[in-house]
Amino acid sequence: MNVKEKGGNIMIHYNEKIMDATKRMSQETLKKSMNRVTKFTHPSKKVSRIGSKIGMAIGILLIIISVFGILLGRKWGIGSCLAGITSIISNIINLKKNK
């Protein structure tokens, strides 16, 4: 084996070590990212419950506003009522799901 071949083998081994280290770091970073995504997209039950209660309050407010809109003969009254009802139903379902 001459010096050129020996140097080539050393570089191949060195490149393999670098590729393994890079692969390990990439997998660790991806795993941390996925854990963070899961944490943000699936809040705790306490946070979910608070959010649902706030959503229900907003839904009730939309229904109250829609009553005034309907009494005044405004078109947005019906839309506001539908949005309020949808919000309340959605948040009730979420509360029941998270019990």
C-alpha positions in Angstrom: 0.0 0.0 0.0 1.5 3.3 -1.0 1.1 6.6 0.8 -1.7 7.8 -1.5 -3.8 4.8 -0.8 -3.2 5.0 2.9 -4.2 8.7 3.0 -7.4 7.8 1.0 -8.4 5.1 3.5 -7.8 7.6 6.4 -10.1 10.2 4.7 -12.8 7.6 4.1 -12.7 6.6 7.7 -12.7 10.3 8.8 -15.6 11.1 6.5 -17.6 8.2 7.9 -17.0 9.4 11.5 -18.2 12.9 10.5 -21.3 11.6 8.7 -22.2 9.4 11.7 -21.8 12.4 14.1 -23.9 14.6 11.7 -26.6 12.0 11.4 -26.8 11.6 15.2 -27.0 15.4 15.7 -29.7 15.7 13.0 -31.8 12.9 14.6 -31.5 14.4 18.1 -32.5 17.9 16.7 -35.5 16.3 14.9 -36.6 14.5 18.0 -36.4 17.7 20.1 -38.4 19.6 17.4 -41.1 16.9 17.3 -41.4 16.9 21.1 -41.8 20.7 21.0 -44.5 20.5 18.2 -46.4 17.9 20.2 -46.3 20.1 23.3 -47.6 23.2 21.4 -50.3 21.3 19.5 -51.6 19.3 22.5 -51.9 21.7 25.4 -52.4 20.4 29.0 -56.0 19.7 30.2 -55.9 22.8 32.4 -54.9 25.1 29.5 -57.5 23.4 27.2 -60.2 23.8 29.8 -59.4 27.5 30.3 -59.4 28.1 26.5 -62.8 26.3 26.1 -64.3 28.5 28.8 -63.0 31.6 27.2 -64.4 30.3 23.8 -67.8 29.7 25.3 -67.8 33.2 26.8 -67.0 34.6 23.4 -69.8 32.5 21.8 -72.3 33.8 24.3 -71.2 37.3 23.6 -71.6 36.7 19.9 -75.2 35.4 20.5 -76.0 38.5 22.6 -74.7 40.8 19.9 -76.6 38.8 17.2 -79.9 39.4 19.0 -79.4 43.1 18.7 -78.4 42.8 15.1 -81.4 40.7 14.3 -83.7 43.1 16.1 -82.2 46.0 14.1 -82.7 44.0 10.9 -79.0 43.7 10.1 -77.7 40.9 8.0 -74.7 40.3 10.2 -77.0 39.4 13.1 -77.7 35.9 11.7 -74.0 35.3 10.9 -73.0 36.4 14.4 -75.6 34.0 15.9 -74.3 31.1 13.8 -70.7 31.8 14.8 -71.7 32.0 18.5 -73.6 28.8 18.4 -70.8 27.0 16.6 -68.3 28.3 19.1 -70.3 27.2 22.1 -71.0 23.7 20.6 -67.3 23.3 19.7 -66.1 24.3 23.1 -68.6 22.0 24.9 -67.4 19.1 22.8 -63.8 20.0 23.7 -64.6 20.2 27.4 -66.3 16.8 27.3 -63.4 15.3 25.4 -60.8 16.5 27.9 -62.6 15.3 31.1 
